[in-house]
């Protein structure tokens, strides 16, 4: 078994295939799925679960829509991460992300297989699950071929790396919460779903789907800091700022609309929850953007030189000495 694994995963600093290939593939897969989930979440839900939406309670439909929209934003973020890795990342960074891609997609495949019977019992199309599994198997093999292990921890004491570290830890915490205590994701405001079957579907999506998604985010972000690659992190932070800000905005508006659809007065818990979401969003925005602007003055000379097409003297004042 170990010899078979080593035949796929290289440990000598090189990969079997160009590490850009799996990243491009992942981006190509993630974008249409992410956009579909974001723009038509209930339509995406109906592609897999054959349940009449007309008979579903409005509040339940809004929770399902929010679930898939959040999922879609994360997939778009993964596609952006792949794009940045291809354009700005060093070869070592790209190979590390390939390792992360192989591991995270393998875990996603295992969770999908573990939830196969639950999904089909709840009305999920068997063909859709098989399609997902085949897609995941191909993706795991592709990432394994583009992977190689050659770790060198980045200087994480520098603030620009703190966003990735913080996001990785937060994503891991959410993944574990979805895996072990998914119930807490729907009863934050002491409200329950009206339809028991919809409640079971949501729990299965959190347990088998969101847990794998957030674990993937965590592993990918950790892989990015297992190499000293400033330009990759410098380009990645604004992407995380944009997608996370968008995610919090969608969550806030959806939460308010969902609560209003219940036709109940706003409770103290709900108001505090939304204020907390807003505080976290603002804190993350300031933290992520602040870590970038702290290094702007040092990056600016090399950017101007690249745009103008002139050679850049590395020993010139203000040269890029962040590493």
C-alpha positions in Angstrom: 0.0 0.0 0.0 2.8 2.4 0.9 4.6 1.7 -2.4 1.4 2.5 -4.3 1.1 5.8 -2.4 4.7 6.7 -3.0 4.3 6.1 -6.7 1.7 8.9 -6.8 3.1 11.3 -4.2 6.6 12.6 -4.8 8.9 13.4 -1.8 12.0 14.5 -3.7 11.0 18.1 -4.4 9.4 17.4 -7.8 6.0 16.3 -9.0 4.8 13.7 -11.5 2.9 16.4 -13.5 2.9 20.2 -13.7 1.3 21.3 -10.3 -0.7 23.9 -12.2 -2.8 21.3 -13.8 -4.7 20.1 -10.7 -5.2 23.7 -9.6 -6.7 24.7 -12.9 -8.9 21.6 -12.8 -10.1 22.4 -9.3 -10.9 26.0 -10.3 -12.8 24.9 -13.4 -14.9 22.6 -11.3 -15.4 25.0 -8.4 -16.5 28.1 -10.4 -19.7 26.7 -12.0 -20.7 24.8 -8.8 -20.0 27.9 -6.7 -21.9 30.3 -9.0 -24.9 28.0 -9.3 -25.1 27.7 -5.5 -24.7 31.4 -5.0 -27.2 32.6 -7.7 -29.8 29.8 -7.6 -29.4 27.9 -4.3 -32.8 26.4 -4.3 -32.4 25.3 -7.9 -29.2 23.6 -7.0 -30.9 22.0 -4.0 -33.6 20.6 -6.3 -31.0 19.1 -8.6 -30.0 16.7 -5.8 -33.0 16.5 -3.5 -36.3 15.7 -5.1 -38.5 17.6 -2.7 -41.3 19.9 -3.6 -40.3 23.5 -2.7 -43.9 24.7 -3.0 -44.9 22.7 0.0 -41.9 23.8 2.1 -42.2 26.5 4.8 -40.8 29.9 3.6 -38.4 30.1 6.6 -37.1 26.6 5.9 -36.5 27.5 2.3 -34.5 30.6 3.3 -32.3 28.6 5.6 -31.5 26.1 2.8 -30.8 28.9 0.4 -28.4 30.5 2.9 -26.6 27.2 3.4 -25.9 26.8 -0.3 -25.0 30.4 -0.8 -22.4 30.2 1.9 -21.2 27.0 0.3 -21.0 28.7 -3.1 -19.0 31.6 -1.8 -16.5 29.2 -0.3 -16.1 27.3 -3.6 -15.5 30.6 -5.4 -12.9 31.4 -2.8 -11.2 28.1 -3.5 -11.2 28.8 -7.2 -9.6 32.2 -6.5 -7.0 30.5 -4.3 -6.2 28.2 -7.2 -5.8 31.1 -9.6 -3.5 33.0 -7.3 -1.4 29.9 -6.6 -1.0 29.4 -10.4 -0.1 33.1 -11.1 1.8 34.2 -8.0 2.8 31.1 -6.0 6.2 29.4 -6.2 6.5 25.9 -7.4 6.9 24.7 -3.8 3.8 26.4 -2.7 1.8 24.9 -5.6 3.1 21.4 -4.8 2.1 21.9 -1.2 -1.4 23.0 -2.1 -1.5 19.9 -4.3 -0.8 17.8 -1.2 -3.5 19.6 0.6 -5.9 19.1 -2.3 -5.2 15.4 -2.4 -5.8 15.0 1.3 -8.8 17.2 1.6 -10.6 15.7 -1.4 -9.9 12.2 -0.2 -11.5 13.1 3.2 -14.4 14.7 1.2 -14.8 11.4 -0.7 -14.8 9.4 2.5 -17.5 11.6 4.1 -19.6 11.5 0.9 -19.4 7.7 1.0 -20.2 7.6 4.7 -23.3 9.8 4.1 -24.4 7.9 0.9 -27.2 5.9 2.6 -28.4 9.0 4.6 -28.5 11.1 1.5 -30.4 8.6 -0.6 -32.9 7.9 2.3 -33.7 11.6 2.4 -34.4 11.8 -1.3 -31.1 12.7 -2.8 -30.6 11.4 -6.4 -28.4 8.3 -6.5 -26.9 9.4 -9.8 -25.8 12.8 -8.4 -23.9 11.2 -5.6 -22.2 8.7 -7.9 -21.2 11.7 -10.1 -19.7 13.5 -7.1 -17.8 10.5 -6.0 -16.3 9.9 -9.5 -15.4 13.6 -9.7 -13.7 13.4 -6.3 -11.7 10.2 -7.2 -10.4 11.9 -10.3 -9.5 15.0 -8.4 -7.7 13.1 -5.7 -5.5 11.3 -8.2 -4.8 14.5 -10.2 -3.7 16.4 -7.0 -1.6 13.4 -5.9 0.3 13.5 -9.2 1.0 17.2 -8.8 2.0 17.0 -5.2 5.4 16.9 -3.5 6.5 17.4 0.1 9.3 19.8 0.9 8.3 21.9 3.9 9.8 25.1 5.0 7.7 27.0 7.5 7.0 30.6 6.5 8.0 33.5 8.9 4.6 33.5 10.5 5.7 36.1 13.0 5.1 38.6 10.2 1.5 40.1 10.3 0.8 39.3 6.7 0.8 35.6 7.4 -1.6 36.0 10.4 -4.7 36.1 8.3 -4.0 32.7 6.7 -3.2 31.3 10.1 -6.3 32.7 11.7 -8.5 31.6 8.9 -7.0 28.1 9.0 -7.7 27.7 12.7 -11.2 29.2 12.4 -12.1 26.9 9.4 -10.8 23.9 11.3 -13.0 24.8 14.3 -16.1 25.2 12.1 -15.3 21.9 10.4 -15.2 20.0 13.7 -18.4 21.7 14.8 -20.2 20.6 11.7 -18.8 17.1 12.0 -19.6 16.5 15.7 -22.2 19.0 16.8 -24.1 20.2 13.7 -27.3 20.8 15.7 -25.7 23.9 17.2 -25.7 25.5 13.7 -29.5 25.7 13.4 -30.5 26.5 17.0 -28.4 29.5 17.6 -31.5 31.6 18.1 -33.6 28.9 19.8 -35.5 28.3 16.6 -36.1 25.0 14.8 -36.9 24.0 11.3 -40.6 23.4 10.7 -40.2 20.3 8.6 -38.5 17.4 10.2 -37.2 16.0 6.9 -35.7 19.4 6.0 -34.1 19.4 9.4 -32.5 16.0 8.7 -31.3 17.2 5.3 -29.7 20.3 6.8 -27.9 18.1 9.5 -26.6 15.8 6.8 -25.3 18.7 4.7 -23.5 20.1 7.7 -22.2 16.8 8.9 -21.0 15.3 5.5 -20.7 18.5 3.4 -19.8 21.6 5.3 -17.3 19.7 7.5 -15.4 18.6 4.4 -15.6 22.0 2.9 -14.2 23.9 5.9 -11.6 21.2 6.5 -10.4 21.7 2.9 -10.1 25.5 3.5 -8.1 24.9 6.7 -5.7 22.4 5.1 -5.2 24.5 2.0 -4.4 27.7 4.0 -2.0 25.8 6.2 -0.3 24.4 3.1 0.2 27.9 1.8 2.3 28.9 4.8 4.5 25.8 4.6 6.8 27.7 2.3 8.3 31.2 2.4 6.2 32.7 -0.5 5.4 36.3 0.2 3.8 37.2 -3.1 1.3 34.3 -2.8 0.2 35.5 0.6 0.2 39.1 -0.4 -2.2 38.4 -3.3 -4.3 35.9 -1.2 -5.2 38.2 1.6 -7.3 40.6 -0.5 -9.2 37.6 -1.9 -10.0 36.3 1.5 -11.0 39.9 2.6 -13.4 40.2 -0.4 -15.0 36.7 -0.1 -15.3 36.8 3.7 -16.8 40.3 3.6 -19.3 39.1 1.0 -20.1 36.0 3.0 -20.8 38.0 6.1 -23.0 40.4 4.1 -25.0 37.5 2.7 -25.3 35.9 6.1 -26.5 39.1 7.8 -29.2 39.9 5.1 -30.3 36.3 5.0 -30.6 36.1 8.8 -32.7 39.2 8.9 -34.9 38.1 6.1 -35.3 34.6 7.5 -36.3 36.0 10.9 -38.8 38.4 9.4 -40.3 35.4 7.5 -41.1 33.7 10.8 -43.4 36.7 11.6 -42.0 36.8 15.2 -40.6 39.8 17.1 -36.9 40.2 17.2 -35.4 38.6 20.3 -32.5 39.7 22.3 -30.5 36.7 21.2 -31.1 37.4 17.6 -30.1 41.1 17.8 -26.9 40.3 19.7 -26.1 37.5 17.2 -26.3 40.0 14.3 -24.3 42.6 16.1 -21.7 40.0 16.8 -21.6 38.9 13.1 -21.1 42.6 12.1 -18.4 43.0 14.7 -16.5 39.9 13.4 -16.9 41.1 9.8 -15.5 44.5 10.6 -12.6 43.1 12.7 -11.7 40.7 9.9 -11.8 43.4 7.3 -9.5 45.7 9.3 -7.2 42.9 10.2 -6.9 41.5 6.7 -6.6 44.9 4.9 -4.2 46.2 7.6 -1.8 43.3 7.1 -1.6 44.2 3.4 -1.2 47.9 3.7 1.6 47.5 6.2 3.8 46.1 3.4 2.5 48.3 0.5 5.4 50.8 0.7 7.9 48.0 0.3 6.1 46.3 -2.5 5.3 49.5 -4.5 8.8 50.0 -6.1 8.9 46.5 -7.6 5.3 46.8 -8.8 6.0 50.1 -10.5 9.1 48.6 -12.1 7.1 45.6 -13.4 4.3 47.8 -14.8 6.8 50.2 -16.5 8.8 47.3 -17.9 12.0 48.7 -16.4 14.5 46.6 -14.5 14.4 46.8 -10.8 17.5 47.2 -8.7 17.3 44.9 -5.8 19.6 47.0 -3.7 17.7 50.2 -4.4 16.1 52.0 -1.5 12.7 50.5 -0.7 13.5 47.2 -2.3 11.5 44.1 -1.4 13.2 42.8 1.7 10.2 41.3 3.5 11.6 37.8 3.6 
